[in-house]
Amino acid sequence: MDVVVVGSCNADLFSYVERFPKVGETLCGEKFVIGCGGKGANQCVMSAKLGAKAAMIGCVGDDVFGEMFLKAFSTAGVDITNLKTVLSATTGVATITVNEKGENSIVITKGANNCISTNQVEASIDTIVKAKVALFQLEVDLATTLYALKIAYENGVTTIFNPAPALKELPNEFLMYSSILCCNETEAEILTGLSINLNFPVTDCENAIRNLLSKGPLKVVLTMGSYGAIFGEKGSDAIHHILTPPIVDKVVDTTGAGDCFVGSLAYFLAQRKDLSFNEVVRRSVAIASISVTKHGTQTSFPSFNDLPEDLIQ
């Protein structure tokens, strides 16, 4: 495999509204959509849509949402040999409210995502250690995630760790076994204890990256929404800032943009070793920017043939 993902599968239940409701208030939504999501599944599908040979290690329930995921993975060409259907649990669900600015509010119920175990990882070791890139997040069992992360890293697989949703007391081992740590400003604040302001100059972001690099990762990428992304590498004082293309007036839904970025990053690292890391980040930022111009999560992710030449040549 080019890319293997150990992570979550959540059915996304979208309600589109003019604004977020106040406490105790009931609003009428403008549109309701059901789709496939979960950070693990999103990142896996994004890699596959760009052309990576991708495999998903996770759990879904024996229900209509589980069936929906099996069909979606099949359509995307994702290997689901190590995806487990749990008879005693429901598929994870994310209830998502999106306002007219494209901003979102999300509540996750883990369901079958709680069932992924070290035994499942053990049964998937051959897939993990033969992958070029392995992706991990924090939406499934922490001990299982760390176990799989360590196996991948110690076997020479490029590991990308996306610490979301962020935890205040995350064991430092997660960072030690990360080839690349990829987080947003909120997650960076929680991991470092530093206050981060995205206004220019981006001094706070630079300080956070240096702090995180001292904890073990070989590279740290901090995504900054409409401001693009900034990254640094161990052993270098240079910090690089990649701006987003001008898409401010076209944003309709930012849900999944971070996962789109991470999945794109994994694809380029696996299949385009001729590109510099700066160029890999630039292309991933541009692809994530395209995703926010459409509604939904995986449905908003562009495929390889949808991209302009400067992103695929």
C-alpha positions, 0 to 999 in steps of 0.5 A: 500500500501507498497509504494505510490509515488507522482511525475512525469512520463516522457517518456525517449528519449535516444540517445547514443553517443561516446561523448557529442556534443560541442555547435553548433555541430551535432553528429551521435548517435549510438543508440536511445531508448524510455522508461518510466522514470520520478523520481516519476515513476522510484522510484515507479516501482523500489519498485514494481519490488522488490515486494512492493505493490506500487501506483502512484499518478501523471499525463500523457497525452492522447497520445502514451507516456501516453498509454506506461506508462499505460502498463508499470505500469500494467506490473510492478504491480503498482496501477494506481487508482490515476494516471490521464490522462490529455486530454489537455496536452502531457506526460512529456518528458526527452531527454537524451544523454548518452556518452560511459562512461555512463554519461548523459545529460538530458533536461526535458519538464514537460507536464502533470506533471504540471497538478497534483494538491492538488485536486488530492492529496485530492482524493488520501488521503486514499491511502497516509495515509494508506501507509507504505512509501511515496516518493516525489521529485521536478518534479511536482508542489511544493505546491502540493508536500509539501501538500502531504508530510505534510499529509503523515508525520502527519499521521505517514507515513515514508516519503522519500524526494528526492530534485531533481532537487534541488532548491536554495530557497526550503522552509524548510518545505520540510525538516521538514516533511521528515523522510528521506532526500535522495540527491546526492552531487550536491543537498546537495551543493545547499541545504546547500551552502557548497562545497562538494568534494567526495574525501576521506576522505569524510569530506565535505559529513559529514559536509553536512549531519550534516547541513541538519539534523539540518534542520529537517529530522530524517535521511539524506542519501547522495548518491555519485555515484561510492563512494557509500552512506553516512548517519547520523541520528538525535541524533547521532554523527555517520556518516556511509559510505557504499561503492559500489561493484566493478563495475567500468569496467562494467558501461554503463549507470548511468541514473536512478541509484539514483531513483533505490536507492530510490525505493529500500530504500522504499521497504526495509523500507516497507517490511523488518523491521527486517533490520537495516538502515545500511543494508537497505542502503547497499542493496540499494547501491548494487541494484543501482550498478547493474542498471548501468551495463545495458542501460536505466532507468526502463529497467535497474532496477533488479527485486527481482528474479534477485538479489543475495541471500545476497540482498534478504535473 
